[in-house]
Amino acid sequence: MDRPLRRDAQRNRDALVAAAKEVLAERGLQAPLDAVAKRAGLAIGTLYRHFPERGDLIDEIMDGKVTRWAELAGKALEAEDAWEGLVRFLEHTCEMQARDRAFTELACLVHLEDKAEVRGMVERLVERAQRAGALRADIDHTDLALFVMANSRVAEVAPGQWRRHFHLMIDALRARAAGDPGADGAAVRRPTSPG
């Protein structure tokens, strides 16, 4: 059984985690660990005593982000209006991206692939919105993954414009009147890759 850390050691660990959250949000998952130690006001050796492998520190930070993301999806599923629930989840996801590069990398590089809990909830959000007739019938969770990836680039190159891009994309996802793409369950033909 692990013994509890001494008070000063716990204080150092807490400082490292807080610094890592800031540095990774600013610089992404590949941020140098010496920048984390410097932000915490500690030596790099202290960081490695608490987190012997880079992945240990990354996991400590990212687990909280995945938990928060899953909570957002859960709240969206509880929304009375299925469309509003889906839009709220996507907007919160994009907002988190706009201020946190580490979350952006999580959302884009492993978006809904290795995070089975979140993926399952997003699939349910899609199904609910489609049953309500609010979301185009040809949309699936892969389209939403691409939506999030596109937003990450907008947030990076034009930080003040991501909300405009978000609303343009949401408008493209909404089911239209009969005869418009995806409105009556007839899927729009997806482009195929050459070869």
FISE-538701 format. One line per 4 residues: number of its first residue (from 1); their letters; for each residue x, y, z of N, C-alpha, C, CB. Coordinates in Angstrom, 3 decimals, padded with zeros to 6 digits. Glycine has a CB too. Example, Ala and Ser with C-alpha at 12.3 -4.5 7.8 and 13.67 -1.06 7.14 Angstrom:
// FISE-538701
1> AS> 013.190,-005.690,007.800,012.300,-004.500,007.800,013.200,-003.300,007.800,011.308,-004.473,009.046  012.850,-002.250,007.080,013.670,-001.060,007.140,012.900,000.030,007.870,014.084,-000.598,005.725
// end
This chain:
// FISE-538701
1> MDRP> 000.848,-001.191,000.000,000.000,000.000,000.000,000.887,001.246,000.000,-000.962,000.003,001.232  000.581,002.196,-000.860,001.366,003.421,-000.923,001.186,004.236,000.348,000.971,004.250,-002.146  002.311,004.728,000.857,002.234,005.598,002.026,001.879,007.001,001.579,003.564,005.594,002.816  001.128,007.743,002.404,000.822,009.130,002.024,002.100,009.953,001.948,-000.163,009.769,003.029
5> LRRD> 002.117,010.921,001.044,003.280,011.790,000.899,003.417,012.704,002.107,003.177,012.621,-000.386  004.676,013.049,002.433,004.893,014.076,003.440,004.271,015.378,002.949,006.410,014.258,003.740  004.014,016.266,003.885,003.319,017.507,003.532,004.079,018.303,002.476,003.114,018.365,004.774  005.410,018.406,002.597,006.175,019.180,001.617,006.205,018.476,000.263,007.606,019.413,002.119
9> AQRN> 006.266,017.139,000.284,006.257,016.390,-000.967,004.903,016.525,-001.663,006.581,014.908,-000.710  003.814,016.501,-000.890,002.488,016.672,-001.468,002.338,018.064,-002.058,001.405,016.424,-000.417  002.901,019.045,-001.362,002.849,020.428,-001.858,003.590,020.542,-003.199,003.468,021.407,-000.814  004.750,019.884,-003.284,005.508,019.897,-004.540,004.739,019.205,-005.660,006.870,019.220,-004.349
13> RDAL> 004.139,018.069,-005.343,003.365,017.343,-006.366,002.201,018.199,-006.862,002.836,015.997,-005.803  001.491,018.829,-005.925,000.364,019.676,-006.302,000.820,020.838,-007.185,-000.342,020.209,-005.050  001.990,021.416,-006.845,002.524,022.527,-007.638,002.888,022.060,-009.046,003.759,023.141,-006.947  003.443,020.867,-009.153,003.800,020.320,-010.466,002.560,020.060,-011.321,004.599,019.023,-010.300
17> VAAA> 001.523,019.504,-010.712,000.290,019.229,-011.458,-000.345,020.536,-011.928,-000.710,018.428,-010.588  -000.395,021.525,-011.044,-000.977,022.822,-011.419,-000.164,023.462,-012.543,-001.038,023.771,-010.193  001.153,023.409,-012.442,002.003,023.982,-013.487,001.837,023.234,-014.799,003.469,023.961,-013.056  001.741,021.903,-014.730,001.581,021.097,-015.942,000.272,021.432,-016.645,001.630,019.599,-015.606
21> KEVL> -000.786,021.639,-015.882,-002.067,022.012,-016.496,-001.912,023.297,-017.303,-003.164,022.185,-015.416  -001.207,024.273,-016.743,-001.025,025.554,-017.431,-000.130,025.411,-018.660,-000.431,026.589,-016.473  001.018,024.747,-018.477,001.994,024.652,-019.568,001.450,023.811,-020.718,003.314,024.052,-019.058  000.813,022.695,-020.401,000.263,021.849,-021.465,-000.898,022.537,-022.178,-000.202,020.506,-020.890
25> AERG> -001.685,023.303,-021.442,-002.766,024.050,-022.086,-002.202,025.077,-023.067,-003.645,024.750,-021.029  -001.077,025.685,-022.715,-000.465,026.701,-023.565,000.312,026.098,-024.730,000.452,027.573,-022.744  001.014,024.965,-024.468,001.990,024.476,-025.442,001.713,023.079,-025.983,003.333,024.488,-024.829  000.713,022.391,-025.452,000.372,021.067,-025.957,001.089,019.947,-025.229,000.682,020.986,-027.414
29> LQAP> 000.788,018.719,-025.629,001.284,017.533,-024.926,002.786,017.337,-025.049,000.588,016.315,-025.440  003.410,017.951,-026.046,004.860,017.798,-026.222,005.644,018.921,-025.540,005.205,017.762,-027.709  005.003,019.687,-024.703,005.698,020.762,-023.985,006.855,020.178,-023.190,004.724,021.526,-023.046  008.000,020.869,-023.148,009.148,020.350,-022.397,008.851,020.300,-020.902,010.391,021.212,-022.655
33> LDAV> 009.275,019.214,-020.279,009.001,019.051,-018.852,009.778,020.035,-017.996,009.324,017.642,-018.420  010.911,020.515,-018.499,011.641,021.507,-017.698,010.844,022.803,-017.591,013.028,021.788,-018.313  009.979,023.077,-018.590,009.105,024.252,-018.505,008.072,024.077,-017.399,008.400,024.502,-019.851  007.626,022.832,-017.199,006.680,022.543,-016.115,007.361,022.752,-014.770,006.132,021.095,-016.226
37> AKRA> 008.560,022.174,-014.630,009.290,022.312,-013.360,009.574,023.780,-013.061,010.613,021.512,-013.402  009.988,024.525,-014.075,010.295,025.947,-013.883,009.049,026.711,-013.457,010.876,026.558,-015.174  007.899,026.421,-014.115,006.646,027.095,-013.755,006.267,026.796,-012.301,005.505,026.658,-014.703  006.565,025.581,-011.857,006.245,025.187,-010.479,007.265,025.723,-009.472,006.174,023.667,-010.375
41> GLAI> 008.388,026.256,-009.976,009.435,026.751,-009.086,010.233,025.629,-008.447,008.833,027.616,-008.012  010.344,024.498,-009.172,011.034,023.317,-008.634,012.078,022.831,-009.622,010.028,022.183,-008.318  012.985,022.002,-009.131,014.011,021.414,-009.986,013.411,020.278,-010.810,015.203,020.903,-009.142  014.000,020.018,-011.989,013.507,018.950,-012.843,013.595,017.596,-012.146,014.288,018.919,-014.148
45> GTLY> 014.603,017.429,-011.267,014.730,016.176,-010.519,013.530,015.929,-009.616,016.003,016.188,-009.688  012.980,016.995,-009.067,011.781,016.854,-008.231,010.616,016.372,-009.062,011.426,018.184,-007.548  010.502,016.902,-010.273,009.434,016.444,-011.163,009.562,014.948,-011.416,009.466,017.217,-012.496  010.783,014.495,-011.736,010.968,013.080,-012.056,010.809,012.174,-010.833,012.338,012.869,-012.670
49> RHFP> 011.036,012.691,-009.650,010.765,011.879,-008.449,009.275,011.590,-008.315,011.277,012.596,-007.180  008.459,012.559,-008.667,007.005,012.375,-008.579,006.430,011.681,-009.815,006.321,013.723,-008.387  007.016,011.978,-010.972,006.512,011.438,-012.243,007.696,010.881,-013.026,005.752,012.538,-013.078  008.093,009.628,-012.737,009.303,009.061,-013.357,009.254,009.014,-014.888,009.527,007.668,-012.833
53> ERGD> 008.071,008.857,-015.451,007.918,008.828,-016.905,007.051,010.009,-017.341,007.291,007.476,-017.376  007.344,010.543,-018.505,006.550,011.654,-019.043,005.066,011.291,-019.066,007.029,012.027,-020.466  004.772,010.048,-019.455,003.385,009.604,-019.540,002.654,009.648,-018.214,003.334,008.220,-020.080  003.390,009.494,-017.105,002.748,009.545,-015.792,002.139,010.923,-015.543,003.758,009.200,-014.684
57> LIDE> 002.879,011.949,-015.892,002.385,013.314,-015.709,001.263,013.618,-016.697,003.530,014.329,-015.876  001.441,013.198,-017.948,000.409,013.424,-018.961,-000.900,012.764,-018.531,000.862,012.879,-020.338  -000.807,011.498,-018.066,-002.013,010.784,-017.626,-002.695,011.506,-016.479,-001.669,009.357,-017.207  -001.894,012.009,-015.545,-002.444,012.728,-014.390,-003.284,013.918,-014.842,-001.313,013.202,-013.460
61> IMDG> -002.797,014.616,-015.854,-003.497,015.802,-016.350,-004.682,015.424,-017.232,-002.535,016.696,-017.128  -004.447,014.497,-018.160,-005.458,014.204,-019.164,-006.643,013.424,-018.605,-004.839,013.436,-020.293  -006.426,012.623,-017.573,-007.551,011.892,-016.988,-008.639,012.853,-016.522,-007.077,011.021,-015.814  -008.226,013.965,-015.938,-009.199,014.956,-015.496,-009.935,015.593,-016.660,-008.516,016.024,-014.680
65> KVTR> -009.230,015.810,-017.773,-009.859,016.409,-018.948,-010.877,015.454,-019.565,-008.797,016.795,-019.987  -010.529,014.168,-019.624,-011.464,013.181,-020.175,-012.699,013.077,-019.283,-010.781,011.795,-020.317  -012.489,013.102,-017.966,-013.614,013.048,-017.026,-014.541,014.243,-017.243,-013.105,013.020,-015.562  -013.961,015.425,-017.382,-014.759,016.637,-017.602,-015.523,016.544,-018.916,-013.860,017.889,-017.599
69> WAEL> -014.873,016.028,-019.939,-015.485,015.880,-021.258,-016.673,014.914,-021.190,-014.442,015.381,-022.287  -016.473,013.805,-020.466,-017.555,012.828,-020.305,-018.718,013.431,-019.523,-017.038,011.562,-019.594  -018.411,014.262,-018.530,-019.476,014.928,-017.762,-020.295,015.846,-018.665,-018.878,015.737,-016.586  -019.615,016.563,-019.566,-020.324,017.444,-020.506,-021.256,016.636,-021.406,-019.319,018.243,-021.365
73> AGKA> -020.765,015.490,-021.878,-021.604,014.639,-022.733,-022.795,014.107,-021.949,-020.782,013.466,-023.312  -022.555,013.722,-020.687,-023.646,013.216,-019.852,-024.722,014.268,-019.629,-023.107,012.742,-018.511  -024.310,015.498,-019.364,-025.283,016.582,-019.171,-026.052,016.856,-020.457,-024.576,017.864,-018.698  -025.347,016.769,-021.587,-026.014,016.994,-022.877,-027.077,015.932,-023.123,-024.987,016.992,-024.028
77> LEAE> -026.817,014.694,-022.710,-027.799,013.620,-022.882,-029.031,013.825,-022.009,-027.164,012.277,-022.562  -028.866,014.570,-020.917,-029.995,014.823,-020.020,-030.860,015.992,-020.492,-029.488,015.098,-018.613  -030.369,016.733,-021.476,-031.133,017.893,-021.961,-032.471,017.441,-022.528,-030.332,018.672,-023.036  -033.509,018.195,-022.232,-034.840,017.851,-022.732,-034.895,017.938,-024.249,-035.895,018.768,-022.117
81> DAWE> -034.246,018.950,-024.818,-034.214,019.141,-026.266,-032.945,018.478,-026.807,-034.263,020.668,-026.642  -033.115,017.452,-027.628,-031.977,016.668,-028.124,-031.007,017.506,-028.942,-032.472,015.507,-028.963  -031.534,018.400,-029.780,-030.672,019.255,-030.595,-029.859,020.203,-029.718,-031.508,020.055,-031.604  -030.538,020.837,-028.752,-029.829,021.757,-027.857,-028.758,021.025,-027.064,-030.812,022.444,-026.901
85> GLVR> -029.037,019.798,-026.655,-028.035,019.009,-025.929,-026.801,018.757,-026.775,-028.628,017.681,-025.481  -027.011,018.373,-028.022,-025.887,018.119,-028.927,-025.095,019.394,-029.178,-026.387,017.540,-030.258  -025.790,020.484,-029.468,-025.112,021.759,-029.748,-024.327,022.220,-028.536,-026.128,022.840,-030.161  -024.916,022.097,-027.356,-024.234,022.518,-026.124,-022.946,021.714,-025.925,-025.168,022.348,-024.896
89> FLEH> -023.015,020.399,-026.143,-021.828,019.560,-025.986,-020.736,019.979,-026.971,-022.187,018.076,-026.188  -021.101,020.186,-028.229,-020.113,020.575,-029.229,-019.519,021.951,-028.930,-020.743,020.570,-030.617  -020.363,022.874,-028.477,-019.856,024.216,-028.173,-018.887,024.185,-026.997,-021.018,025.170,-027.869  -019.239,023.430,-025.957,-018.321,023.315,-024.814,-017.011,022.647,-025.229,-018.982,022.515,-023.670
93> TCEM> -017.091,021.634,-026.090,-015.888,020.971,-026.581,-015.007,021.964,-027.331,-016.254,019.782,-027.492  -015.608,022.745,-028.221,-014.850,023.725,-028.994,-014.284,024.827,-028.108,-015.728,024.332,-030.076  -015.031,025.214,-027.096,-014.551,026.238,-026.171,-013.340,025.729,-025.391,-015.674,026.660,-025.202  -013.395,024.468,-024.950,-012.251,023.879,-024.250,-011.035,023.842,-025.170,-012.590,022.456,-023.748
97> QARD> -011.255,023.522,-026.441,-010.155,023.511,-027.404,-009.512,024.890,-027.540,-010.652,023.032,-028.766  -010.348,025.898,-027.594,-009.852,027.250,-027.855,-008.909,027.739,-026.764,-011.015,028.212,-027.992  -009.026,027.199,-025.571,-008.169,027.669,-024.480,-007.189,026.616,-023.968,-009.022,028.138,-023.344  -007.157,025.428,-024.594,-006.341,024.347,-024.042,-005.805,023.461,-025.164,-007.161,023.505,-023.038
101> RAFT> -004.525,023.670,-025.524,-003.936,022.892,-026.616,-003.839,021.410,-026.276,-002.556,023.429,-026.955  -003.613,021.091,-025.018,-003.538,019.675,-024.633,-004.882,018.996,-024.874,-003.120,019.528,-023.146  -005.969,019.679,-024.518,-007.288,019.103,-024.775,-007.545,018.991,-026.275,-008.385,019.950,-024.109  -007.101,019.979,-027.031,-007.261,019.927,-028.480,-006.613,018.665,-029.037,-006.653,021.179,-029.139
105> ELAC> -005.401,018.373,-028.568,-004.708,017.184,-029.060,-005.440,015.919,-028.639,-003.263,017.153,-028.549  -005.959,015.915,-027.443,-006.765,014.779,-026.994,-007.989,014.619,-027.890,-007.196,014.962,-025.520  -008.696,015.703,-028.114,-009.940,015.643,-028.881,-009.698,015.276,-030.339,-010.664,016.973,-028.803  -008.569,015.719,-030.897,-008.312,015.475,-032.319,-007.561,014.175,-032.582,-007.532,016.621,-032.897
109> LVHL> -006.569,013.890,-031.793,-005.728,012.735,-032.094,-006.348,011.424,-031.664,-004.397,012.890,-031.437  -007.121,011.452,-030.597,-007.768,010.208,-030.163,-009.262,010.435,-029.983,-007.139,009.688,-028.845  -009.783,011.414,-030.692,-011.174,011.809,-030.506,-012.130,010.647,-030.731,-011.523,012.949,-031.440  -012.784,010.227,-029.673,-013.827,009.211,-029.730,-013.337,007.850,-030.213,-014.925,009.680,-030.618
113> EDKA> -012.040,007.645,-030.276,-011.529,006.347,-030.703,-011.115,005.525,-029.486,-010.336,006.519,-031.673  -010.210,006.057,-028.677,-009.772,005.334,-027.493,-010.604,005.695,-026.266,-008.307,005.617,-027.225  -011.455,006.677,-026.379,-012.273,007.119,-025.257,-013.684,006.566,-025.439,-012.290,008.678,-025.148  -013.829,005.285,-025.142,-015.079,004.585,-025.463,-016.283,005.193,-024.769,-014.968,003.127,-025.086
117> EVRG> -016.109,005.647,-023.529,-017.240,006.211,-022.798,-017.775,007.453,-023.503,-016.833,006.551,-021.359  -016.881,008.356,-023.871,-017.301,009.584,-024.547,-017.874,009.251,-025.920,-016.117,010.572,-024.680  -017.208,008.368,-026.634,-017.698,008.000,-027.973,-019.126,007.458,-027.901,-016.764,006.951,-028.620  -019.374,006.571,-026.950,-020.717,006.012,-026.811,-021.756,007.079,-026.533,-020.741,004.984,-025.707
121> MVER> -021.415,008.048,-025.693,-022.358,009.115,-025.387,-022.604,010.012,-026.594,-021.852,009.943,-024.219  -021.552,010.277,-027.365,-021.725,011.107,-028.557,-022.605,010.384,-029.574,-020.352,011.461,-029.182  -022.412,009.090,-029.717,-023.282,008.335,-030.629,-024.743,008.443,-030.196,-022.854,006.851,-030.683  -024.990,008.409,-028.883,-026.357,008.556,-028.393,-026.884,009.972,-028.632,-026.424,008.214,-026.904
125> LVER> -026.023,010.975,-028.477,-026.432,012.351,-028.764,-026.851,012.489,-030.228,-025.287,013.337,-028.439  -026.079,011.881,-031.115,-026.398,011.916,-032.545,-027.742,011.239,-032.809,-025.283,011.229,-033.368  -027.919,010.040,-032.245,-029.165,009.294,-032.464,-030.381,010.062,-031.941,-029.087,007.920,-031.786  -030.246,010.663,-030.766,-031.361,011.423,-030.192,-031.740,012.597,-031.102,-030.994,011.938,-028.779
129> AQRA> -030.728,013.331,-031.555,-031.004,014.505,-032.394,-031.590,014.098,-033.740,-029.724,015.322,-032.608  -031.175,012.961,-034.260,-031.746,012.490,-035.521,-033.176,012.006,-035.336,-030.889,011.371,-036.107  -033.449,011.303,-034.241,-034.824,010.857,-033.972,-035.759,012.051,-033.811,-034.871,009.977,-032.706  -035.219,013.144,-033.274,-036.026,014.361,-033.096,-036.202,015.119,-034.410,-035.381,015.278,-032.054
133> GALR> -035.513,014.678,-035.457,-035.622,015.344,-036.748,-034.815,016.627,-036.847,-037.047,015.641,-037.032  -033.886,016.832,-035.892,-033.137,018.083,-035.865,-031.777,017.981,-036.545,-032.953,018.531,-034.448  -031.198,016.796,-036.544,-029.864,016.583,-037.102,-029.979,015.842,-038.426,-028.969,015.796,-036.112  -029.184,016.256,-039.404,-029.193,015.578,-040.692,-029.035,014.071,-040.517,-028.083,016.126,-041.588
137> ADID> -029.752,013.321,-041.327,-029.764,011.862,-041.200,-028.468,011.209,-041.653,-030.906,011.294,-041.990  -027.657,011.928,-042.420,-026.418,011.335,-042.931,-025.212,011.634,-042.050,-026.150,011.832,-044.331  -025.430,012.219,-040.886,-024.344,012.579,-039.977,-024.083,011.435,-039.012,-024.676,013.874,-039.205  -022.789,011.175,-038.733,-022.445,010.204,-037.696,-021.318,010.771,-036.833,-022.029,008.837,-038.324
141> HTDL> -020.855,009.977,-035.875,-019.852,010.499,-034.937,-018.542,010.867,-035.634,-019.578,009.473,-033.845  -018.243,010.229,-036.777,-017.027,010.578,-037.519,-017.105,012.011,-038.031,-016.809,009.605,-038.696  -018.287,012.413,-038.494,-018.462,013.797,-038.947,-018.203,014.782,-037.809,-019.879,014.004,-039.512  -018.651,014.411,-036.606,-018.434,015.303,-035.465,-016.960,015.354,-035.084,-019.272,014.849,-034.263
145> ALFV> -016.248,014.228,-035.239,-014.805,014.228,-034.985,-014.106,015.191,-035.942,-014.220,012.800,-035.134  -014.514,015.174,-037.211,-013.926,016.083,-038.192,-014.301,017.534,-037.899,-014.374,015.702,-039.602  -015.512,017.749,-037.417,-015.966,019.075,-036.988,-015.009,019.619,-035.931,-017.423,019.015,-036.431  -014.727,018.791,-034.926,-013.859,019.206,-033.825,-012.434,019.449,-034.323,-013.859,018.145,-032.710
149> MANS> -011.957,018.606,-035.235,-010.617,018.796,-035.788,-010.531,020.115,-036.553,-010.244,017.622,-036.710  -011.571,020.425,-037.323,-011.576,021.689,-038.067,-011.572,022.879,-037.112,-012.800,021.762,-038.998  -012.346,022.784,-036.052,-012.395,023.877,-035.090,-011.034,024.109,-034.441,-013.443,023.592,-034.020  -010.291,023.031,-034.201,-008.984,023.185,-033.550,-008.057,024.041,-034.396,-008.342,021.815,-033.290
153> RVAE> -008.129,023.881,-035.705,-007.274,024.674,-036.594,-007.725,026.133,-036.616,-007.289,024.089,-038.022  -009.024,026.354,-036.635,-009.536,027.727,-036.598,-009.106,028.406,-035.297,-011.086,027.742,-036.732  -009.245,027.695,-034.181,-008.875,028.269,-032.880,-007.394,028.606,-032.820,-009.230,027.303,-031.750  -006.592,027.839,-033.560,-005.146,028.077,-033.572,-004.757,029.270,-034.430,-004.423,026.847,-034.065
157> VAPG> -005.307,029.351,-035.641,-004.862,030.401,-036.563,-005.667,031.687,-036.450,-004.934,029.899,-037.974  -006.893,031.597,-035.953,-007.746,032.786,-035.808,-008.542,032.665,-034.515,-008.706,032.951,-037.035  -007.876,032.815,-033.373,-008.508,032.537,-032.081,-009.836,033.251,-031.855,-007.575,032.910,-030.991  -009.978,034.448,-032.370,-011.212,035.189,-032.145,-012.362,034.775,-033.045,-010.958,036.633,-032.323
161> QWRR> -012.118,033.863,-033.980,-013.129,033.500,-034.972,-013.768,032.135,-034.758,-012.522,033.537,-036.320  -013.347,031.407,-033.725,-013.831,030.028,-033.617,-015.339,029.963,-033.412,-013.130,029.319,-032.473  -015.913,030.923,-032.694,-017.366,030.866,-032.477,-018.134,031.066,-033.796,-017.795,031.939,-031.445  -017.655,031.955,-034.642,-018.307,032.136,-035.942,-018.236,030.837,-036.744,-017.646,033.299,-036.733
165> HFHL> -017.065,030.237,-036.777,-016.897,028.963,-037.481,-017.815,027.900,-036.872,-015.417,028.498,-037.425  -017.881,027.868,-035.557,-018.735,026.895,-034.877,-020.186,027.022,-035.348,-018.653,027.082,-033.349  -020.715,028.244,-035.384,-022.114,028.436,-035.771,-022.342,028.119,-037.252,-022.547,029.873,-035.475  -021.361,028.394,-038.089,-021.479,028.012,-039.493,-021.560,026.491,-039.632,-020.289,028.560,-040.302
169> MIDA> -020.727,025.776,-038.864,-020.721,024.318,-038.928,-022.010,023.728,-038.347,-019.506,023.764,-038.182  -022.491,024.323,-037.267,-023.749,023.846,-036.674,-024.879,023.997,-037.684,-024.081,024.624,-035.366  -024.879,025.108,-038.396,-025.916,025.320,-039.403,-025.862,024.239,-040.478,-025.766,026.705,-040.041  -024.645,023.774,-040.804,-024.496,022.725,-041.817,-024.982,021.361,-041.313,-023.036,022.624,-042.249
173> LRAR> -025.008,021.171,-040.002,-025.437,019.884,-039.435,-026.948,019.788,-039.269,-024.770,019.664,-038.094  -027.605,020.915,-039.214,-029.047,020.927,-038.919,-029.856,020.352,-040.075,-029.518,022.355,-038.616  -030.847,019.536,-039.734,-031.761,018.999,-040.757,-032.540,020.155,-041.370,-032.740,017.930,-040.147  -032.834,020.043,-042.668,-033.539,021.094,-043.386,-034.954,020.657,-043.716,-032.789,021.472,-044.662
177> AAGD> -035.621,021.494,-044.438,-036.960,021.144,-044.934,-036.840,019.995,-045.923,-037.655,022.373,-045.603  -037.942,019.330,-046.181,-037.948,018.204,-047.112,-037.316,018.614,-048.433,-039.383,017.691,-047.340  -036.487,017.736,-048.960,-035.825,018.004,-050.223,-034.390,018.458,-050.055,-036.585,019.030,-050.982  -034.017,018.948,-048.869,-032.639,019.344,-048.624,-031.819,018.121,-048.225,-032.566,020.433,-047.528
181> PGAD> -030.485,018.176,-048.371,-029.644,017.031,-048.051,-029.834,016.563,-046.610,-028.188,017.375,-048.291  -030.052,015.281,-046.465,-030.126,014.685,-045.140,-031.426,014.918,-044.408,-029.032,015.193,-044.321  -032.387,015.575,-045.011,-033.595,015.933,-044.280,-034.566,014.780,-044.131,-034.279,017.068,-044.959  -034.632,013.902,-045.123,-035.653,012.856,-045.091,-035.089,011.460,-044.885,-036.437,012.883,-046.358
185> GAAV> -033.864,011.387,-044.392,-033.243,010.082,-044.165,-032.436,009.594,-045.341,-034.285,009.072,-043.839  -032.496,010.271,-046.474,-031.692,009.869,-047.613,-030.279,010.406,-047.425,-032.311,010.377,-048.944  -029.344,009.505,-047.283,-027.978,009.916,-047.001,-027.346,010.615,-048.193,-027.144,008.720,-046.602  -026.585,011.616,-047.921,-025.809,012.280,-048.953,-024.625,011.376,-049.284,-025.337,013.709,-048.492
189> RRPT> -024.299,011.241,-050.566,-023.198,010.368,-050.954,-021.885,010.933,-050.418,-023.138,010.208,-052.495  -021.142,010.097,-049.721,-019.861,010.516,-049.191,-018.799,010.381,-050.279,-019.484,009.686,-047.942  -017.863,011.318,-050.309,-016.790,011.196,-051.298,-015.948,009.962,-051.005,-015.904,012.464,-051.307  -015.490,009.310,-052.043,-014.632,008.140,-051.864,-013.207,008.517,-052.195,-015.101,006.958,-052.743
193> SPG> -012.277,007.885,-051.495,-010.877,008.185,-051.761,-010.452,007.522,-053.055,-009.982,007.724,-050.598  -009.567,008.150,-053.814,-009.136,007.561,-055.081,-008.432,006.247,-054.857,-008.225,008.514,-055.832  -008.608,005.335,-055.801,-007.953,004.037,-055.724,-008.752,003.125,-054.877,-006.549,004.153,-055.186
// end
